[in-house]
Amino acid sequence: MSATLNIANLDRLGGDPALDFINTVDSRFKPEPGSYLRTLDDIVEWHVMTGLLPAATAKEIRAAAAADPQLAEFAYRYGIGLREVLYRIFNSVAHGGTPKAADVDAFNTVLAAQRPYRQLGVDPDGMRWQWRFDPAKPQSIFGPVAEAAAELLTSERRAHVKECPGDNCGWLFLDTSRNRSRHWCSMQTCGTAAKVRRFRKKGKT
């Protein structure tokens, strides 16, 4: 993970948009994790970076948010609230537990609120589901993440959600390795750091 909390430097290692959204903090093992998403603009930028939001729509949402700070603040709090609810749900899943009913209810409320923005669209290959984002309601951008989370939770893939045990990490990821042996969010970061610690510890004995 990046040493600085700059959204442009944020690694996406979750293997699923919902998990990547949850991982927009520097460490889940800290009492108060630092967030890469400090403003609604950061959240909008993350959605653009992950391909969940067209750049043209992002521009419209930024303009609407700039014209109405209260609207922007509401959408920001809405997004962070969704992120934390999803973290609690998926963290429970990763450890073989059952999510709390209150968290599931909260997530269902989000799903219901996002449903009106889901519609059928026509393209050269036929018809497909698509999202209709409303700049006047910036919280409408969270539909794709909510849908991805719901699809993951209701599929067999949920059994492959893991928590990285690296120091100052705790990121969640989807283990898609052949024998489900992936241990770290990234061997280049947490995996390597663990090897270095083991080597130093061994050298002191």
Residue pairs with C-beta under 8 A, 6 or more apart in sequence:
1 10
1 11
1 26
1 27
1 169
1 171
1 185
1 186
1 189
2 9
2 10
2 11
5 26
5 34
5 35
5 36
5 38
6 36
7 24
7 36
7 37
7 42
7 45
7 46
7 49
8 45
8 49
10 24
10 36
10 46
11 186
11 189
12 20
12 23
12 50
13 20
13 23
13 171
13 173
13 185
13 186
14 20
14 22
14 23
14 171
14 172
14 173
14 174
14 185
15 173
15 174
15 175
15 176
16 148
16 152
16 157
16 174
17 50
17 52
17 144
17 145
17 148
18 86
18 90
18 145
18 146
18 148
18 149
18 152
19 90
19 152
19 161
19 171
19 172
19 173
19 174
20 50
21 46
21 83
21 86
21 145
22 83
22 86
22 87
22 90
22 171
22 172
23 171
23 172
23 173
23 185
24 35
24 36
24 37
24 46
24 83
25 33
25 34
25 35
25 36
26 33
26 34
26 35
26 36
26 168
27 33
27 34
27 168
27 169
27 170
28 87
28 91
28 163
28 169
28 170
28 171
28 172
29 167
29 168
29 169
29 170
30 168
35 80
36 42
36 46
37 43
37 46
37 76
37 79
37 80
37 83
39 72
39 76
40 65
40 72
40 73
40 75
40 76
40 79
40 138
41 62
41 65
43 75
43 76
43 79
43 141
44 53
44 58
44 61
44 62
44 65
44 138
44 141
45 58
47 53
47 58
47 141
47 144
48 54
48 55
48 58
52 141
52 144
52 145
53 61
53 133
53 141
53 144
57 133
57 135
60 135
61 133
61 135
61 138
61 141
63 135
64 71
64 135
64 136
64 138
65 71
65 72
65 75
65 138
66 72
71 136
71 138
72 138
74 139
75 137
75 138
75 139
75 141
78 139
78 142
79 139
79 142
81 106
82 107
82 110
82 142
82 145
82 146
85 103
85 106
85 107
85 110
86 107
86 145
86 149
87 172
88 99
88 100
88 103
89 99
89 103
89 104
89 107
89 149
89 153
90 149
90 153
90 161
90 172
91 163
91 172
92 98
92 99
92 100
93 99
93 153
93 158
93 161
94 161
94 162
94 163
94 172
95 163
107 146
107 149
107 150
110 142
110 146
111 146
111 147
111 150
113 139
114 140
114 142
114 143
114 146
114 147
117 131
117 132
117 133
117 134
117 140
117 143
118 129
118 130
118 131
118 132
118 143
118 147
119 129
119 130
119 131
119 132
120 127
120 128
120 129
120 130
121 127
121 128
121 129
121 130
131 140
131 143
131 144
132 140
133 140
133 141
133 143
134 140
152 158
152 161
152 174
157 174
160 174
160 175
160 176
160 180
161 172
161 173
161 174
161 175
162 172
162 173
162 174
162 175
162 182
162 183
163 170
163 171
163 172
164 170
164 171
164 172
164 173
164 183
164 184
164 185
164 186
164 190
165 183
165 184
165 190
166 184
166 185
166 189
166 190
166 191
166 193
166 194
167 190
167 193
167 194
167 197
169 185
169 190
171 185
173 182
173 185
175 181
175 182
176 182
183 191
184 190
184 191
184 194
